[in-house]
Amino acid sequence: MTEQKVTKADVLRRVDLGLRSLWYPVTPSWALGANPLGLTRLGEHIVLWRDGEGGVHCLEDRCPHRGARLSLGWNLGDRVACWYHGVQLNQDGEIADVPAINTKALIGRKCLKTYPTIERHDAVWVYFGGEGEEAPPLELPEQLTSESYASFLSVANWGVCHSYAMENVADPMHGAYLHSASHSMARGDKTSDMALSETEFGFRFEKTDQSGVNFDWVEFGLTTAPWLILEIPYGSGAGPGGNFGIVGVTTPVDENNCVVFFWRTRKVEGWRRDLWRFMYRTRLEGLHWDVLEQDRVVLENLTPNARDKEMLYKHDLGLGHLRKLLRKIAKDQLTAELGADQAA
């Protein structure tokens, strides 16, 4: 019997489809209403629905009877029913009822993969691990968890591999060029030296000769979810509070599409928080969507297999470090999974 090995192609595909054993936001909370919602995330088809108390549940989007999408069916509160023949599945992936036949033989049989699910920061998060794997608590940076910060969630669908979307955020230098006409990134030098330093959860990549002027630094962190943080200085005309910050998570749909979740944050409390939230909604939000659109247009129009033809230079140190880190984790995950399969 030939021993199987993890290949470079396997590693790249795992990175592009998303590392496992992590939490990912899969949809904004407002998008999940009364009906089941079918999504593709990390290359997996899932169905989400709310029970009578508003809690969110997530299963593999497949009826065990004939393979129809459960997301096309009905929300019965504590269970979801298939549109095709009415088979009902509960939140544990077990058959709850088969109304078409007068038998109890199938009731209680577990047929579907279940996904731990929570709702935080205006988004629904799903844990993508092995079947039965216990999900750790969701750990995110203080910009989202501290009451000292206010935040707004922006969500967009991009027709590009999520790896490219992550690398775009990990590249501070593009702000001075791509976003040079932006209301917040029109200042600063277009030439800079860069430096990388390790942090508790990842690394920080920053300009060494300029700070507090433009998009001058970014931090990547890997807790129980992958995230990136950056800050952009704001003048007094943009309202009260500290620097304007962005916490970003890119969630893969498949190898060629992703959903970007950007929380726009600012450290501001009391009545100043209310003032800033008003100013953001009325004056700033449209400007920030313009910046996101610039990123989307460039990334969706990259040449095919762009990373296979790159000529990188020193400003790409952060991008290269991110790739190296994610690929190492991907290889470790795949090696462990292959070992478990061979042992079984």
Disulfide bonds with the S-S distance in Angstrom:
none
